[in-house]
Amino acid sequence: MKKIHIKKPDIKGAIDKLKNLKKEDVIRHFKARKERRARIIEARRNSAFARKMQPVYKFMNRFSLVFHALLACIINFAIEAISRHSLVEAWIYMTGSPLVFLYNAFMIFVTFSIVYLFKRRVFVRIIISVFWMILGIANGYMLLKRVTPFNAQDLKIASDGLSLINKYLDGFEIILFIVGIAAVVVWMISMWRRGGQYDGKIHHVRALIGIVVCAVLYVFVSNQAVDKRVVSTYFGNIAFAYEDYGLPYCFMASVFNTGIDEPSGYSKKTMEEIGQNGKLTESKITNAKTKKTKPNILFVQLESYFDVDNAEFFKTSQDVCPNLHKMFKKYSTGYFKVPSVGAGTANTEFEVLTGMNLRYFGPGEYPYKTMLKDHTCESAATALGKLGYGTHALHNNGGNFYSRARVFNNIGFDSFTSKEFMNILQLTENGWAKDAVLVQHIMDAMNSTKENDFVFTVSLQGHGDYPTEKVIQNPRITVSGIDDEALKNKWEYYVNQVYEMDQFAGNLIKAVEKRKEPTVVVFYGDHLPTMGLKAEDLKSRYLYNTNYVIWDNIGLKKQDRNIPSYQIMSEVFERLGIHSGTLFNYHQTRRKTKNYLSDLELLQYDILYGKQYVYNGKKPITEGHMKMGIRNVTLKNVVPHLDEGYSLYGENFTKSSKVFVNDEKQDSTFLNNTRIDLDETELKNGDKISIVQMGSSDTVFRKSDEYIYKDGKLTVQKGTGTDTTKSWVPQADGDK
């Protein structure tokens, strides 16, 4: 057997060679490498295979536009098949809507026009093809996990999505994802090196003219497609729009069609008329009882909640939401029309808090990301703040998700208590925080101010993805009537979460009743769960209906009606005799009048994108002032370990509490809300210790006062932490 001899590397020789390396040697090396590459390319061109293929290449280059059109159709069919999870469905779409299919193929065809600017045409074609295929794959995968298709807004919340990747991808899928990306990158590098080059002369001017002609032709075709109703510029249902109008058009619409375009007739005079010469911006209370007592107003958004009794295809072993059903019978209730299905929590929030209608924004747009993250805007918080209310937001998920911490600051809240400020002990089988933790934090928010409060709470427990395996071994509630075992497991998991959410609602009402303060509590679902529901599965026969109820202890008359989410705040205000907030006043005075919706579009445009004529120079909010969290994090003492390290004792620690010594983050272990261990830190006299409540991307939400360590004792340096009388945002950005 032949032995394998491994040559010992000449490390010393290599080092000596590097020491004696001259500039001329480097130039000679790269020149030789370039010449070698040229010889290889020339050899390939003169090979028997290349000579045989030359007529083919010549033919394909001559009729490249035809082949681009064919390739565009193939790619379009492929991405639709992936998106629809079916070749048959893609074929039905192509043959059933040929004009739509060809329009989308033409869009892909136009992107191939740029290849004529490059010699490496094969490589450029591959890049363009990979781009479109990635969109198709991303959309197909998204639709396995939710009902909302992949759109441009997903790219804007990509940083938030990365923090949740483990909740949507299992270990195998993550590995598959990484391997797939690596394989594509390797293949593309290989094609860059081996894909060959165009032999002819590149006519850049002619190519640019061709690109311009294609672009102009595409604009013309698009206008015709809209005029002839082949496609639409408004997506009442983004999921249905992707099915009807195809992925390429819908995705690009979500990229370029954002915000609110200036409506026809927009002018200062028009806005003065709509603003009723300043009356819409007034803030007042007309109800004598409300003026005297100013009842607390609590809004609770229940994640993925709807009354499962509305589902017609299964039954449950017991009442899933007894507390809410009891409220439905006694207090005002009805269907709650929301802007999305299976996702889009932040958009329901947006409509509720601002009174704005999402139909005037771009398809699939999240105004939290596109506008409110960086711009101030009036809301229920500013409206009630003007009347002396304390205003608080709570959510048992990360403060950075959907940029809520910045958004809530920009829309006038006084405080926001996110997951980073909660000692969460109970999680669902899927790893989401249970809602029971919210009751005490809502009470803390109400206790933090002398005045009465507006508290807006976003729950989390009902969040998907819902497991197809049986993860609750002895469920309190079982489901019958569903034959598919995986689907049954999903619904059984869901109804048990809803039951606990209902218990949270009941416990919150008990806590409110104990306070013996005049209070109104609104419960509503943000959207239906991601279960692939169809209209015929529901009694309401409508996928955008959840449920709401308005509980109170002040004797409000029961008035049942169905209501859209952008009107709910104005409805509650009106029943209390509160007239504050431009949009809420508008709904109260114009809801049943002529041109209500068209004037609403003008008003929304004026406030967010126009010249704000309606404010007449007196904008309700110009900057935020919100603090993060209610409770102060404090240190009491430090205890050294026997070998090395220390234990810090204090109050209000959470898993998001990070220890800094002399402004350097330490490796620490959270044990409970009163103890954090430092196993590798060595403290010296004079060291400054602080605790930071840190969010994703190392965001400093709030910093405690500094404590000076000396001889085993801590001395607080008051006023050195985050100033809670000012907005947390500039302070955090300054720390960065």
QUIMOTA-V769515 format. One record per helix or strand. SS is the DSSP state (2 for helix, 1 for strand). FROM is the first residue (numbers start at 0). LEN is the number of residues. If there is no record, write none. Layout:
{{SS & FROM & LEN} {SS & FROM & LEN}}
This chain:
{{2 & 10 & 9} {2 & 22 & 23} {2 & 47 & 15} {2 & 63 & 21} {2 & 86 & 10} {2 & 97 & 20} {2 & 120 & 25} {2 & 151 & 5} {2 & 157 & 6} {2 & 164 & 4} {2 & 170 & 24} {2 & 203 & 24} {2 & 237 & 8} {2 & 246 & 10} {2 & 267 & 7} {2 & 275 & 6} {1 & 283 & 2} {2 & 287 & 6} {1 & 295 & 7} {2 & 307 & 3} {1 & 310 & 1} {1 & 314 & 2} {2 & 321 & 9} {1 & 331 & 6} {2 & 344 & 10} {2 & 357 & 3} {2 & 366 & 6} {2 & 379 & 6} {1 & 389 & 6} {2 & 400 & 10} {1 & 414 & 3} {2 & 418 & 3} {1 & 426 & 1} {1 & 432 & 1} {2 & 434 & 13} {1 & 452 & 6} {1 & 478 & 2} {2 & 484 & 31} {1 & 518 & 7} {2 & 534 & 3} {1 & 537 & 1} {1 & 544 & 8} {1 & 562 & 2} {2 & 564 & 12} {1 & 577 & 2} {2 & 581 & 9} {2 & 595 & 13} {2 & 612 & 3} {1 & 626 & 2} {1 & 633 & 7} {1 & 645 & 6} {1 & 656 & 5} {1 & 663 & 2} {1 & 668 & 4} {1 & 674 & 4} {1 & 687 & 7} {2 & 695 & 3} {1 & 699 & 4} {1 & 705 & 5} {1 & 712 & 5} {2 & 727 & 8}}
